[in-house]
């Protein structure tokens, strides 16, 4: 299925396991996302999947100027890359309030946005902003049913009106993350998005009718992004699809974004006649997906997961494929089920183009702090 896309010609000297990004595929995935959005300016992509300055620079060259992030370090990385608009899509609590304000005050080239879903939380941001002589742009975080953060959508308008009068912040829109709108059936996703859009537009219209500014609406994570694209006035915020992974390829095939990252690994043992072990334990690949953590390119049907430990991953050859047992030392390529936490396990990614390693990209914001 994915053979011939991931082999690199100069793998002999590569230490394994290692993370490889495929620049050609990243560029094609980005072009496809821009085409679906209709305009690069509508995209407000999340950087948590890669946390890399070089990835941001590449996407800026392709016309994307707005970005979303989850940590202060990621926000600082974006400021250093001179991103246009940056939304930190994570509630600011404790020391992060002052860190965010300090970052906002340090830049003249980027516009930073915070989010909030609770009056007391936004009041703390308001008080610190007043103390620092700052004015912080804010989006109200709306819960569309994922139940992770956000004010329940039926309570969103009342909270927006209450927070609108707070000093030190400038409330001007809604952040509507919708990771729950991920049904494998595209028609169900479209229906869920249509229902959400109807409520969102009613809220925005009601606020605007009373003279409250609500100009920025961000929605559309990777699964629902194409569904939101047809609605005007919505900024789209996919994250994973630029790299994609086996999880989305397998669960949401209608997206048609090709995985652009792989883990290069080697066969280190044959513990039994039909078993082989690779040097990719769960310290080298995201452990959070339930079930399969990744697939070996070219062995999707030939080999199955037997067990995995910290530094080892053992596979069993399926009946009828025993003769295809890979040799000791063979280089293999694994597509992770979940690329986002996988990338964060590595300090850098090797970058392949046209089958050769051409560069190394540092995982710039892998740590929680850069300087701020």
C-alpha positions as CSV (number, residue, x, y, z in Angstrom):
1,X,0.0,0.0,0.0
2,X,2.7,2.5,1.0
3,X,5.8,0.8,-0.5
4,X,8.4,2.9,-2.3
5,X,7.4,6.2,-0.6
6,X,9.6,6.0,2.4
7,X,12.9,4.3,1.4
8,X,15.9,6.5,1.7
9,X,19.0,5.7,-0.3
10,X,21.6,6.6,2.3
11,X,20.3,4.7,5.3
12,X,23.5,2.8,6.1
13,X,24.8,5.4,8.5
14,X,21.5,6.3,10.1
15,X,21.3,5.4,13.8
16,X,18.0,3.7,14.5
17,X,15.4,4.1,15.6
18,X,15.1,7.6,14.1
19,X,12.4,10.0,12.9
20,X,12.2,10.9,9.2
21,X,10.0,13.6,7.6
22,X,9.3,13.5,3.9
23,X,9.4,17.0,2.5
24,X,7.8,16.1,-0.8
25,X,4.8,14.6,0.9
26,X,4.5,17.5,3.4
27,X,4.4,20.0,0.5
28,X,1.7,18.0,-1.3
29,X,-0.4,17.6,1.8
30,X,-0.1,21.4,2.4
31,X,-1.1,22.1,-1.2
32,X,-4.1,19.8,-0.8
33,X,-5.2,21.6,2.5
34,X,-4.9,25.0,0.9
35,X,-6.9,23.8,-2.1
36,X,-9.7,22.5,0.2
37,X,-9.7,25.7,2.2
38,X,-9.8,27.8,-1.0
39,X,-7.2,30.2,0.3
40,X,-4.1,29.8,2.5
41,X,-5.3,32.7,4.6
42,X,-8.2,30.6,5.9
43,X,-5.9,28.1,7.4
44,X,-4.9,28.5,11.1
45,X,-3.1,25.2,11.5
46,X,-1.9,23.7,14.8
47,X,1.9,23.2,15.3
48,X,1.7,20.6,18.1
49,X,2.2,17.7,15.6
50,X,5.7,18.8,14.7
51,X,6.8,21.7,17.1
52,X,9.4,22.7,14.4
53,X,10.5,26.1,13.2
54,X,11.5,24.7,9.8
55,X,8.0,23.4,9.3
56,X,6.5,26.8,10.1
57,X,8.9,28.5,7.6
58,X,7.9,26.0,4.9
59,X,4.2,26.7,5.5
60,X,4.8,30.4,5.5
61,X,6.5,30.2,2.2
62,X,3.3,28.5,0.9
63,X,1.1,31.4,2.1
64,X,0.1,30.3,5.6
65,X,0.5,33.1,8.1
66,X,-1.7,32.1,11.1
67,X,-0.9,29.3,13.5
68,X,-2.3,27.6,16.6
69,X,-0.3,26.1,19.5
70,X,-0.6,24.4,22.8
71,X,2.4,25.6,24.9
72,X,4.2,28.9,25.7
73,X,7.3,27.3,24.1
74,X,5.4,26.7,20.8
75,X,4.1,30.2,20.9
76,X,7.6,31.6,21.4
77,X,8.8,29.5,18.5
78,X,6.0,31.0,16.4
79,X,6.9,34.5,17.5
80,X,10.6,33.8,16.5
81,X,9.3,32.7,13.1
82,X,7.4,36.0,12.7
83,X,4.0,34.3,12.4
84,X,1.2,36.7,11.8
85,X,-1.5,35.6,14.2
86,X,-0.8,33.0,17.0
87,X,-3.5,31.5,19.1
88,X,-2.4,29.6,22.2
89,X,-5.3,27.1,22.3
90,X,-4.8,26.1,26.0
91,X,-6.2,27.7,29.1
92,X,-3.7,30.1,30.8
93,X,-3.3,29.2,34.5
94,X,-0.6,30.0,37.1
95,X,2.8,31.2,35.8
96,X,1.7,30.8,32.2
97,X,-0.5,33.9,32.5
98,X,2.5,36.2,33.0
99,X,4.7,34.2,30.6
100,X,2.0,34.8,27.9
101,X,1.8,38.5,28.6
102,X,5.6,38.8,28.6
103,X,5.7,37.1,25.2
104,X,2.9,39.4,23.9
105,X,4.9,42.4,25.0
106,X,8.1,41.2,23.4
107,X,6.8,41.1,19.8
108,X,5.8,43.7,17.4
109,X,5.4,41.4,14.3
110,X,2.9,38.8,15.7
111,X,-0.6,39.1,17.1
112,X,-1.1,36.7,20.0
113,X,-4.5,35.4,21.1
114,X,-5.4,33.6,24.3
115,X,-8.4,31.4,24.9
116,X,-10.6,31.0,28.0
117,X,-13.7,29.1,29.0
118,X,-14.2,30.2,32.6
119,X,-14.9,33.6,34.1
120,X,-12.5,33.3,37.0
121,X,-9.7,32.2,34.7
122,X,-10.3,35.1,32.3
123,X,-10.6,37.4,35.3
124,X,-7.1,36.4,36.4
125,X,-5.8,37.1,32.9
126,X,-7.6,40.4,33.0
127,X,-6.1,41.5,36.3
128,X,-2.5,40.5,35.3
129,X,-2.9,42.3,32.0
130,X,-4.0,45.5,33.7
131,X,-1.1,45.2,36.1
132,X,1.3,44.8,33.2
133,X,-0.3,47.5,31.1
134,X,-1.2,45.1,28.4
135,X,-4.3,44.3,26.3
136,X,-4.6,40.6,25.5
137,X,-6.7,39.4,22.6
138,X,-9.0,36.5,23.6
139,X,-11.2,33.9,22.0
140,X,-13.9,32.2,24.1
141,X,-13.2,28.4,24.0
142,X,-16.4,26.6,23.1
143,X,-17.1,22.9,23.9
144,X,-18.7,21.3,20.9
145,X,-19.0,17.9,22.6
146,X,-15.5,16.7,23.1
147,X,-15.7,17.5,26.9
148,X,-12.0,18.4,27.2
149,X,-12.0,22.1,27.5
150,X,-14.5,24.8,26.6
151,X,-17.7,26.2,27.8
152,X,-20.7,24.1,26.8
153,X,-22.1,25.7,23.6
154,X,-25.5,26.4,25.2
155,X,-23.8,28.5,27.8
156,X,-21.3,30.2,25.6
157,X,-23.2,33.4,24.7
158,X,-23.9,34.3,28.4
159,X,-20.3,33.8,29.4
160,X,-19.1,35.8,26.3
161,X,-21.3,38.7,27.4
162,X,-20.1,38.5,31.0
163,X,-16.4,38.4,30.0
164,X,-16.7,41.1,27.3
165,X,-16.5,43.9,29.9
166,X,-13.3,42.7,31.6
167,X,-10.5,45.2,31.5
168,X,-7.1,44.2,30.1
169,X,-8.5,41.7,27.5
170,X,-10.1,42.1,24.1
171,X,-12.7,39.4,23.5
172,X,-13.3,39.0,19.8
173,X,-14.3,35.5,18.7
174,X,-14.8,31.9,19.3
175,X,-12.4,28.9,19.4
176,X,-14.4,25.8,18.6
177,X,-12.3,22.7,18.7
178,X,-14.2,19.7,17.5
179,X,-12.0,16.6,17.8
180,X,-15.2,14.6,18.6
181,X,-16.5,15.2,15.1
182,X,-14.4,12.3,13.7
183,X,-16.9,9.6,12.6
184,X,-15.6,7.4,9.9
185,X,-18.7,8.1,7.8
186,X,-18.1,11.5,6.1
187,X,-21.9,12.1,5.9
188,X,-22.2,11.8,9.7
189,X,-19.3,14.3,10.1
190,X,-21.0,16.7,7.6
191,X,-24.3,16.5,9.6
192,X,-22.5,17.1,12.9
193,X,-20.6,20.1,11.5
194,X,-23.8,21.5,10.0
195,X,-25.5,21.3,13.4
196,X,-22.6,23.0,15.1
197,X,-22.4,25.8,12.5
198,X,-26.1,26.6,12.9
199,X,-25.7,27.2,16.6
200,X,-22.4,29.1,16.2
201,X,-23.8,31.5,13.7
202,X,-26.9,32.2,15.9
203,X,-24.5,33.1,18.8
204,X,-22.4,35.3,16.7
205,X,-25.4,37.1,15.2
206,X,-26.9,37.7,18.6
207,X,-23.7,39.2,19.9
208,X,-23.1,41.4,16.9
209,X,-26.7,42.6,16.9
210,X,-26.0,44.0,20.4
211,X,-22.8,45.6,19.3
212,X,-20.3,43.1,20.7
213,X,-17.4,42.3,18.5
214,X,-17.1,38.6,17.5
215,X,-15.0,38.6,14.3
216,X,-12.9,35.5,14.6
217,X,-14.3,31.9,14.5
218,X,-11.8,29.0,14.5
219,X,-13.0,25.5,13.9
220,X,-12.3,22.4,11.9
221,X,-9.7,20.0,13.2
222,X,-8.2,17.4,10.9
223,X,-11.2,15.1,10.7
224,X,-13.8,17.8,10.2
225,X,-11.7,20.4,8.3
226,X,-13.1,19.6,4.8
227,X,-16.7,19.7,6.2
228,X,-16.2,23.2,7.7
229,X,-14.4,24.5,4.5
230,X,-17.6,25.2,2.7
231,X,-18.9,27.6,5.3
232,X,-17.7,31.2,4.8
233,X,-16.3,33.2,7.7
234,X,-14.7,30.2,9.4
235,X,-11.0,29.9,10.0
236,X,-9.9,26.2,9.7
237,X,-7.4,24.7,12.1
238,X,-6.2,21.2,11.1
239,X,-3.0,20.1,12.6
240,X,-2.1,16.4,12.0
241,X,-3.0,16.2,8.3
242,X,0.1,18.0,7.1
243,X,2.1,15.0,8.4
244,X,-0.8,12.6,8.7
245,X,-0.3,9.2,10.2
246,X,-1.6,5.6,10.0
247,X,-4.5,6.4,12.4
248,X,-6.1,8.9,10.0
249,X,-5.1,6.9,6.9
250,X,-6.9,3.8,8.3
251,X,-9.8,5.5,10.1
252,X,-10.6,8.4,7.8
253,X,-9.6,7.3,4.3
254,X,-11.8,10.0,2.7
255,X,-9.2,12.6,3.8
256,X,-6.6,11.2,1.4
257,X,-3.6,12.8,3.1
258,X,-0.6,10.6,2.8
259,X,1.6,10.0,5.9
260,X,4.6,12.2,5.6
261,X,6.6,10.9,8.6
262,X,8.1,7.5,9.3
263,X,10.3,5.8,11.9
264,X,13.4,4.1,10.4
265,X,14.3,0.9,12.4
266,X,16.3,-2.2,12.0
267,X,15.8,-5.9,12.6
268,X,17.9,-7.0,15.6
269,X,16.8,-10.5,16.4
270,X,15.0,-13.7,15.3
271,X,13.8,-15.0,18.7
272,X,11.9,-17.8,17.0
273,X,11.4,-19.2,13.5
274,X,8.5,-17.0,12.6
275,X,9.3,-14.0,14.9
276,X,11.5,-10.9,14.3
277,X,12.4,-8.1,16.6
278,X,13.0,-4.4,15.7
279,X,14.8,-1.8,17.7
280,X,11.6,0.4,18.1
281,X,10.2,-0.1,21.6
282,X,7.5,2.1,23.1
283,X,10.1,4.7,24.1
284,X,10.4,5.5,20.3
285,X,6.8,5.6,19.2
286,X,3.6,7.1,20.6
287,X,2.0,4.7,23.2
288,X,-1.3,6.5,23.4
289,X,-3.4,4.9,20.6
290,X,-5.4,1.9,21.7
291,X,-4.3,-1.2,19.8
292,X,-1.8,-1.0,17.0
293,X,1.0,1.6,17.5
294,X,2.1,1.6,13.9
295,X,2.6,-0.5,10.8
296,X,5.7,-1.7,9.0
297,X,5.7,-0.5,5.4
298,X,5.5,-3.5,3.1
299,X,4.5,-5.8,6.0
300,X,0.9,-4.5,6.6
301,X,-0.6,-8.0,5.9
302,X,2.5,-10.2,6.2
303,X,3.4,-9.5,9.9
304,X,1.4,-8.8,13.0
305,X,2.2,-7.3,16.4
306,X,3.3,-9.9,19.0
307,X,4.5,-7.7,21.9
308,X,6.4,-4.6,22.6
309,X,8.6,-3.5,25.5
310,X,10.8,-0.4,26.2
311,X,13.5,-1.0,23.5
312,X,12.1,-4.0,21.5
313,X,9.1,-4.6,19.3
314,X,8.4,-8.2,18.3
315,X,6.4,-9.2,15.2
316,X,5.1,-12.6,14.1
317,X,5.0,-13.5,10.4
318,X,1.5,-14.5,9.4
319,X,0.8,-18.0,8.1
320,X,2.0,-18.4,4.5
321,X,4.5,-15.5,4.8
322,X,7.1,-17.3,6.9
323,X,9.6,-17.2,3.9
324,X,9.4,-13.4,3.9
325,X,10.9,-13.1,7.4
326,X,13.2,-10.0,7.2
327,X,16.9,-10.6,7.7
328,X,18.9,-9.4,10.7
329,X,20.1,-5.9,10.0
330,X,17.3,-5.1,7.5
331,X,16.2,-1.5,7.5
332,X,12.4,-1.1,7.9
333,X,10.1,1.8,8.0
334,X,7.2,2.2,10.4
335,X,4.3,4.6,10.0
336,X,3.1,5.5,13.5
337,X,-0.6,5.4,14.3
338,X,-0.3,8.8,16.1
339,X,2.5,11.1,14.8
340,X,2.0,14.0,17.2
341,X,3.4,12.5,20.4
342,X,5.8,10.4,18.3
343,X,7.5,13.6,17.0
344,X,7.9,14.9,20.5
345,X,10.0,11.8,21.5
346,X,12.8,12.9,19.2
347,X,15.1,16.0,19.4
348,X,15.2,16.3,15.6
349,X,13.9,14.8,12.4
350,X,15.9,13.8,9.4
351,X,14.3,15.3,6.3
352,X,14.1,13.3,3.1
353,X,13.5,14.6,-0.4
354,X,13.6,12.6,-3.6
355,X,14.7,9.6,-1.6
356,X,17.7,11.2,0.0
357,X,18.3,12.8,3.4
358,X,18.8,16.5,2.7
359,X,18.4,18.2,6.0
360,X,17.8,17.9,9.8
361,X,15.0,19.8,11.4
362,X,15.2,20.4,15.2
363,X,12.1,19.8,17.2
364,X,12.3,23.4,18.4
365,X,9.6,23.5,21.0
366,X,10.0,20.0,22.3
367,X,10.7,21.3,25.8
368,X,8.2,23.4,27.8
369,X,10.4,26.4,27.9
370,X,12.6,28.2,25.4
371,X,13.4,31.5,27.0
372,X,10.1,32.9,28.3
